[in-house]
Amino acid sequence: MATSPAPSGRRLRTGGLFALIVGAWALVLMPGLWWPGYLDSPIGLLAAMPYLSIYLFHAVGVPGLLQNGGLCGWGWCPPTLFGWGFLGAVWGAVAWGLARLIHRARSR
């Protein structure tokens, strides 16, 4: 008769770790709402990296991410609705994969 080992404290499952990662990222971005200069700091730039990655995906050739096809003169084109969904799916998958890796490493 096999018995499972006694739990060594409360462990977060993958979903909980995912929520923790997304919540921590949101908390790091929060000061940018009140102090726009915060996003120019090294921490702010790292936190804004998922948003800035849309320009990398556009340069690689993913169509439909930027308004006006990326032709906005000297300014940076904002993402389209599809672009926002694409960013959410890509970085959500990255956060989920990171949460899964942490969960698997902690469960061993």
HUCORTA-V904539 format. One record per helix or strand of 2 or more residues. SS is the DSSP state (2 for helix, 1 for strand). FROM is the first residue (numbers start at 1). LEN is the number of residues. If there is no record, write none. Layout:
SS:FROM:LEN  SS:FROM:LEN
This chain:
2:14:21  2:36:5  2:42:6  2:49:12  2:67:4  2:81:27
